[in-house]
């Protein structure tokens, strides 16, 4: 039986997401939260006291005491700080987006390979139990519709709604549809900020799949849904409420409820969804990759960033 020493992990940036990461890590088996660092000293000291961990005095000091780092600083700093962390041979979980530019993202993936470190991007919806339950039913989608809607908040408002919210769905689309795109049409509006606050993108992939993607930070009713249409089946994923519904032409031994549409028997399934904490699952995946010395494919995260930059540029 193998025995692993606890992995020393630190968190850089303890805003909303950084605090949640640090909170989970402080209670996680096989991990030692060695401390946190943030340029906001008052916030850092408050979080350190609350979690019973160390507030480091500098970026260099905290990286030096770490075997792995969770980087949850502003996205504009991801590239520069991420490079410094990897070049010191530390494993890195970096909050989405992977970097502020595609060039920085590509450099991060290259140097992670060179230094043989684990690099992972925190696209948390990959660990949403509803998405995981639905994924096994998705096969060669014909049409996909997504809605990611929130009310306005200051967090994330320094970038467009595409880079703040839509990037989640772009990363998932890369997994479901591939990354070869034939055409992109963009509609957007800036209402409360200088960049897009609501955007709709119609994307046609080389494999003929069409995706209609909507993101808004002006909604009074939050929503995170994806609807997938394919031959003989319709799959609805509610990321927020963790609900999946599948409607398909009934076979000989149906497992779900049967309804009739015209002369056709339709089987409606609602798979059981695991009661898991997706942030905790994401962190466990990162830690296990370190323990097993497994490299993570971040190509969908890099593609999502590339597409978000293209869409944002096209809307200007």
LINDADA-V705628 format. One record per backbone hydrogen bond with DSSP energy under -0.5 kcal/mol. CO is the residue of the C=O (numbers start at 1). NH is the residue of the N-H. E is the energy in kcal/mol with one decimal. If there is no record, write none. Layout:
co=CO nh=NH e=E
co=CO nh=NH e=E
This chain:
co=6 nh=8 e=-0.5
co=7 nh=9 e=-0.7
co=7 nh=32 e=-2.5
co=8 nh=67 e=-2.7
co=8 nh=68 e=-2.0
co=9 nh=34 e=-2.1
co=9 nh=35 e=-0.7
co=10 nh=70 e=-2.7
co=11 nh=13 e=-0.6
co=11 nh=37 e=-1.8
co=12 nh=72 e=-3.2
co=15 nh=19 e=-2.4
co=16 nh=20 e=-1.6
co=17 nh=21 e=-2.5
co=18 nh=22 e=-2.5
co=19 nh=23 e=-2.6
co=20 nh=24 e=-2.3
co=21 nh=25 e=-2.7
co=22 nh=26 e=-2.1
co=23 nh=27 e=-0.5
co=24 nh=27 e=-1.3
co=25 nh=28 e=-1.0
co=28 nh=31 e=-1.2
co=30 nh=7 e=-2.2
co=32 nh=9 e=-2.6
co=32 nh=34 e=-1.1
co=35 nh=11 e=-1.7
co=36 nh=56 e=-2.5
co=37 nh=13 e=-3.0
co=39 nh=41 e=-1.3
co=40 nh=44 e=-2.7
co=41 nh=45 e=-2.7
co=42 nh=46 e=-1.8
co=43 nh=47 e=-2.4
co=44 nh=48 e=-2.7
co=45 nh=49 e=-2.1
co=46 nh=50 e=-2.0
co=47 nh=51 e=-2.4
co=48 nh=52 e=-1.0
co=48 nh=53 e=-2.2
co=54 nh=36 e=-2.5
co=54 nh=56 e=-0.7
co=58 nh=62 e=-2.0
co=59 nh=63 e=-2.1
co=60 nh=64 e=-1.9
co=61 nh=65 e=-1.3
co=63 nh=66 e=-1.3
co=67 nh=91 e=-2.1
co=68 nh=10 e=-1.8
co=69 nh=71 e=-0.6
co=69 nh=93 e=-2.6
co=70 nh=12 e=-2.9
co=70 nh=72 e=-0.7
co=71 nh=95 e=-2.6
co=74 nh=77 e=-2.3
co=75 nh=78 e=-1.0
co=77 nh=81 e=-2.4
co=78 nh=82 e=-2.2
co=79 nh=83 e=-2.2
co=80 nh=84 e=-1.7
co=81 nh=85 e=-2.2
co=82 nh=86 e=-2.5
co=83 nh=87 e=-2.6
co=84 nh=88 e=-0.7
co=85 nh=88 e=-0.7
co=85 nh=90 e=-1.7
co=86 nh=89 e=-2.5
co=91 nh=69 e=-2.6
co=92 nh=94 e=-0.6
co=92 nh=120 e=-2.4
co=93 nh=71 e=-2.9
co=94 nh=122 e=-2.9
co=101 nh=105 e=-2.0
co=102 nh=106 e=-2.5
co=103 nh=107 e=-1.9
co=104 nh=108 e=-2.4
co=105 nh=109 e=-2.1
co=106 nh=110 e=-2.0
co=107 nh=111 e=-2.8
co=108 nh=112 e=-1.8
co=109 nh=113 e=-1.5
co=110 nh=114 e=-2.1
co=111 nh=115 e=-2.5
co=112 nh=117 e=-2.3
co=113 nh=116 e=-0.7
co=117 nh=119 e=-0.5
co=118 nh=92 e=-3.1
co=120 nh=94 e=-3.0
co=121 nh=123 e=-2.2
co=122 nh=96 e=-0.8
co=122 nh=124 e=-1.4
co=123 nh=126 e=-1.8
co=124 nh=127 e=-2.1
co=125 nh=128 e=-1.4
co=128 nh=132 e=-2.3
co=129 nh=133 e=-1.9
co=130 nh=134 e=-2.0
co=131 nh=135 e=-2.2
co=132 nh=136 e=-0.6
co=134 nh=137 e=-2.1
co=134 nh=138 e=-0.6
co=135 nh=138 e=-1.1
co=142 nh=210 e=-2.1
co=143 nh=229 e=-3.0
co=144 nh=212 e=-2.9
co=145 nh=227 e=-3.0
co=146 nh=214 e=-1.9
co=147 nh=225 e=-2.6
co=148 nh=216 e=-2.1
co=149 nh=223 e=-2.3
co=150 nh=219 e=-2.3
co=154 nh=157 e=-2.1
co=156 nh=159 e=-1.4
co=160 nh=164 e=-1.9
co=161 nh=165 e=-2.7
co=161 nh=166 e=-2.1
co=162 nh=167 e=-1.5
co=165 nh=168 e=-1.7
co=165 nh=169 e=-0.6
co=166 nh=169 e=-0.6
co=166 nh=170 e=-2.2
co=167 nh=171 e=-2.1
co=168 nh=172 e=-1.5
co=169 nh=173 e=-2.5
co=170 nh=174 e=-1.9
co=171 nh=175 e=-0.9
co=172 nh=175 e=-0.5
co=172 nh=176 e=-1.8
co=173 nh=177 e=-3.2
co=173 nh=178 e=-0.5
co=174 nh=178 e=-1.1
co=179 nh=181 e=-0.7
co=180 nh=206 e=-3.1
co=183 nh=204 e=-2.4
co=185 nh=202 e=-2.5
co=187 nh=200 e=-3.2
co=189 nh=191 e=-0.5
co=189 nh=197 e=-2.8
co=189 nh=198 e=-1.6
co=196 nh=161 e=-2.4
co=197 nh=217 e=-2.2
co=198 nh=189 e=-2.2
co=199 nh=215 e=-2.5
co=200 nh=187 e=-2.6
co=201 nh=203 e=-0.6
co=201 nh=213 e=-3.2
co=202 nh=185 e=-2.4
co=203 nh=205 e=-0.5
co=203 nh=211 e=-3.0
co=204 nh=182 e=-2.8
co=204 nh=183 e=-1.6
co=205 nh=208 e=-1.9
co=209 nh=205 e=-3.1
co=210 nh=144 e=-2.5
co=211 nh=203 e=-3.0
co=211 nh=213 e=-0.6
co=212 nh=146 e=-2.4
co=213 nh=201 e=-2.8
co=214 nh=148 e=-2.2
co=215 nh=199 e=-2.8
co=216 nh=150 e=-2.5
co=220 nh=222 e=-0.5
co=223 nh=149 e=-3.3
co=224 nh=239 e=-2.2
co=224 nh=240 e=-0.8
co=225 nh=147 e=-2.6
co=226 nh=237 e=-3.2
co=227 nh=145 e=-2.6
co=228 nh=235 e=-2.9
co=229 nh=142 e=-3.3
co=229 nh=143 e=-1.8
co=230 nh=233 e=-2.2
co=232 nh=249 e=-1.4
co=233 nh=230 e=-2.6
co=234 nh=247 e=-2.7
co=235 nh=228 e=-3.3
co=236 nh=238 e=-0.5
co=236 nh=245 e=-2.1
co=237 nh=226 e=-2.3
co=237 nh=239 e=-0.8
co=238 nh=242 e=-1.1
co=238 nh=243 e=-1.5
co=243 nh=238 e=-3.0
co=245 nh=236 e=-3.0
co=246 nh=269 e=-3.1
co=247 nh=234 e=-2.4
co=248 nh=267 e=-3.3
co=257 nh=268 e=-3.3
co=259 nh=261 e=-0.5
co=259 nh=266 e=-3.6
co=260 nh=262 e=-0.6
co=261 nh=264 e=-2.1
co=264 nh=261 e=-2.7
co=264 nh=266 e=-0.5
co=265 nh=250 e=-2.4
co=266 nh=259 e=-2.8
co=266 nh=268 e=-0.5
co=267 nh=248 e=-2.3
co=267 nh=269 e=-0.6
co=268 nh=257 e=-1.7
co=269 nh=246 e=-2.7
co=274 nh=276 e=-1.5
co=276 nh=278 e=-0.7
co=277 nh=281 e=-2.4
co=278 nh=282 e=-2.0
co=279 nh=283 e=-2.2
co=280 nh=284 e=-2.3
co=281 nh=285 e=-2.2
co=282 nh=286 e=-1.9
co=283 nh=287 e=-2.6
co=284 nh=288 e=-2.7
co=285 nh=289 e=-1.9
co=286 nh=290 e=-1.6
co=287 nh=291 e=-2.4
co=288 nh=292 e=-2.4
co=289 nh=294 e=-2.8
co=290 nh=293 e=-0.8
co=296 nh=298 e=-0.7
co=298 nh=302 e=-2.1
co=299 nh=303 e=-2.5
co=300 nh=304 e=-2.2
co=301 nh=305 e=-1.8
co=302 nh=306 e=-2.4
co=303 nh=307 e=-2.9
co=304 nh=308 e=-2.4
co=305 nh=309 e=-2.3
co=306 nh=310 e=-2.1
co=307 nh=311 e=-3.1
co=308 nh=312 e=-2.4
co=309 nh=313 e=-2.4
co=310 nh=314 e=-2.3
co=311 nh=315 e=-1.6
co=312 nh=316 e=-0.6
co=313 nh=316 e=-0.7
